[in-house]
Each structure stands twice: as C-alpha cells, then as structure tokens.
Amino acid sequence: MHFVSSQTETEQLTDIVDFLCKNIDSCVSLPAGEAKSPQFNDFQAKITKMNKDRDYKGILGYLLTVKKELLTLPISHKTQQLTIQRVILLILPLLKNQENLAA
C-alpha cells in the first residue's frame, strides 16, 4: 500500500477506494454464525459509485453503516493487508477533503 504524494487529491482518493474494495472482503472476519449486515452487501459497487460521483461525504457515511464489519478487521498487518488501523489512516484524506469543502 503506497499512495504517491505527487498525485492529485482525486487520484489519491481513488487509490484509497480501490485499496478498500480490493481488500475488504478477505479481511473482514465475523464470528461464526454471524452474518454480514445488509448494508455491507455490494460494498465494492456502492463505494466505487460514490467515488466515481466524488461523493466523499457519502463514502464516510457509508463506512459508518458498516461499522460492525470494520470492527472485525485484524490489528496485525502480518496476516492481512487491511487492518483497522489502516482504515483509520485511509479515511483521513476523505475527512480532509470534507474539511476543505466546509471552509
């Protein structure tokens, strides 16, 4: 996971969304017998569409609706590409974008 600082903000956010889409399914590990929430269905399609529309506020809101799945992400990057710590770091540019729009 490496996002080049010379990228435009849109390119960087697109790379972040692509990374989330590529790794989320393999990294979420719900306890046995527990089903994924209905909001998590079609995660990739939903988040990709919002990214295409540059709806970064929508992405942030959507990530809050899949909190149950995000909280199951591992804390060690040795076994998985996407950890809860990485998700937090990945949403920071989305938050910065929204902060800039609000200013």
Order of alpha helices (4+ residues) and beta strands (2+ residues): alpha-alpha-alpha-alpha-alpha
